[in-house]
Amino acid sequence: MTWTAVLVLAAGTYLLRLAGLVLRERMPLSPRTERLLDLGATALLVALLATAALTQDGGFAGWARTGGVAVGAVAAWRRVPFVLVVVLAAATTAGLRLLGVP
C-alpha cells in the first residue's frame, strides 16, 4: 500500500468521524435508532472480543486462552480494578498452559 493511499484513508476516516460530531445536532435521530446504534457498538465489541479470545491463526486458540479471558471477564464484571483483571487473566492462562492445557 502506498503512502498516498494511507494518507487518503486516514483523512477520510478523520473527516467521517468529524462529520458525526458536526452533524449530530443538525440531524436528530429517533430514540429507536439511537438504541440500535448503541447495540451495534456493543455487538461489534463483543465480536472483536470473541474473535481475539477464541481464535489464533485462523483456528481455535486453545482452552488456556479461553479460560484466561473468562476469568478476566468475570473479574471485570465484578468491577475489579483493570490492572488486576489483566493480571488475573494472564496468570490463569499461564497457569493452565503450565499444567499442559493447550
N, C-alpha and C positions, 0 to 999 in steps of 0.2 A: 504494500500500500504506500502510495506516495505521500509526501508531506502536505501537498496541496489537498488531497482527499481528507487527511486527518484534520487539517485546519478548517476545511469546509464543514465537515461533520461536527467539529467542536463548536463552530459558530452557529450552526443550525440548532444544535442541542441547547445552547445558551439562549438563543432567540426564542425557541419554543417554550422554555421554562420562563423566560421573561414575559412572554405573551400571557401565560397563565396568571402571573401576578398583576399585570397591567389590565387585563380584560376581566378580572374576577368581579369587580364591581359593576362593570358595564353589561355583563351577561349573566343575569340571575338564573340559577338552576332550581328546579323543583326539589323539595326535600327527598323525594324518592331517588332522584338522580344523584344527589349528594350522598345518600346512603349507599347506593350502588358503587359509586366511586370509592368510598371508604372500604367497602367489602372487596372491591377489586384490588386495592393496595394490599389488604390483608392476605388475600389469596395468593398474590404474587410473592409476598414474603414467605408464606408457608411453602409454596412450591420451591422457592430457592433453598430454603432450609432443608426440605426433604431431599432435594437433589444433592446438596452438599453432604448431607448426613448419610445417605444410603448408597451413593454411587462413587466409583473411582475408576477412571479409565474405561468408562462405558459399561462397567459391570458392578455387581454388588460389592460394597466396601468392606463387608465383614461385620460380625456381631460386636466386636470390640468398639468400633467407632459408633455404631448404633447405640450401644449401651452407654457410652460416654455422653452422647447427645441427649439420650433420655434422662440421665442423671442431671445434666445441665438444665434441661427443660423443666424438670421438677423443681430444681433449686431456684430457677428464675421465677417460676410460678409462685413459689413460697416467699418471694421477694428477698432472697439472699443477695448481698452486695455482689456486683458484677464480677469483681476480681475473684471472689470466692466461687462464683458459678464456673468461671473458666478453669480455675484450679481443680475443682471437683470433677468437671468433665474430663479434663486431661488426665487426672490421676486415675479415674475409673477406666479410661481407655488404656492407659499404660499398664494398670494392674491386670486387666483382662488379657492383654497381649502377653504379659509376663507369665500368666497362667496357661498360655497356649491357645487362647481363644483367637480365632482368625479375625 
